Amino acid sequence: MSNPQPQGVNAYQQTTSAAKTPRELEREIIARVTHQLKLAKEKRKDSILVARAVSDNLSLWYVMISDLASEGNQLPLEIRGNLISVGMAVVRECEQVDRTKVNLDFLITVNQSMIEGLA
């Protein structure tokens, strides 16, 4: 016999997600990745956890930079340029060959600033 709760929970989550604005979804995604970075910082010796968190953060920033550079982005050009510059600094940090040397505090701080800016 199956448990009906997961289906109800899934339906609720789908309804909740549908009611969120794109800005809220962006904020939520950045918060999830930032949470992963914080866990990686706590368990710094777990190189796989660190590499995964940094890789996810890198993917996030590739997408954000691409969106910021697109013609359809409605942010003012100066703000877009500033955010792309920040994003490039994040990418440089994330792309270090030795992921155990990545400055997680820097990445967490930048992401927290983005979360606050989207609030």
N, C-alpha and C positions, 0 to 999 in steps of 0.2 A: 504494500500500500504506500503510495507516495504522500509526502508531506505537502499540504497546500500552502504552507507559509512562504516557501521560497518564491512561488509564482506571485503571491500577493506582494511580497517585498520587491520583486522585479518590476511588477506593474507600477508600484508606487515610485520606484526609482526612475522609471521611464517617464512617468508623468511629471515628476519633479524636474528631471533634466529638460523636458520639453518646455517647462515654464521659465527656464533660466534664459537670461539675455546672453548674447555672445560675450559681452564683457565679463559677466559672472562665470561663464564657462572658462574663459581665458584665465581668470583669477584662480579658479578651482584647479585647473591643470598645473599652473605654476606652483600653487600651494602643495600639490601632490609631489611634484618633482623636488621642491624645497624640503619637504618632509623626508624624502629619500636621502637627500644630501645631509640632513641633520643626523639621520640614523647612521650614515656612512661615517660621519665625523665621530660619533660616539663609539663606533666599532672600527676604528681606523685600521686595525690590524687585519680585518677581513678584506683582503684585496679585491675579491670578487664583488662584494657589496659596494666598495668604493668605485670600482670600474663601472659597474652597472649604473650607479647613481650619476656619475660624471657623464657617461654615455647618454643617459636619458636627458640630462640637462643640456648636453651639446645638441641633441636632436631637437629639443624644444627651442633652443636659440636659433638654430638653422631655420626653423619654420617661422619664428618671429621676425628674423631679419628679412627673410623672403617676403613676408607679408608687409613689413615696413617699407620695403623697396618697391612694392608693386604700385602701379598707377592708380589702382582703385582704393588705396589706403587714404582715408579722409583726415588723418592727423595733419596739422600744419607741417610744411616741409622742414622747418628748423627743428621741430621736436622729433620728427622721423629721423633726421640726420643724427641728432644727439643720441637717440636710442640705438641706431645702427652702430654708432661708435662704441657705445657701451657693450652692445652685443658682440662686436668684433673682439673686444677685450676679454669677454667671457669665452668666446670660441678659442682664442689663443691660450687661455688658461686651461681649458678642457682638453685641448689637443696635445698636451704634453705627453711625451712618449711614456714616461713613468707616471702612471695615474696616481701612485701613492704620494707623489709630491705636489699634487694639485692643491691650490689654496681653497679649501672648502669654505672657510670663513668668508672669503671674498665672494664666492658663488652664492652662498646663502644670503649675504647682505644685499647683493644686486637683486636677487629674486625677491627678497622681502620688500625692497623698494618698489619693484614692479607690482607686487601684490597690493601694497598701500596705494600706489598710483591708480590702480584699477578699482579701488574701494569707493 
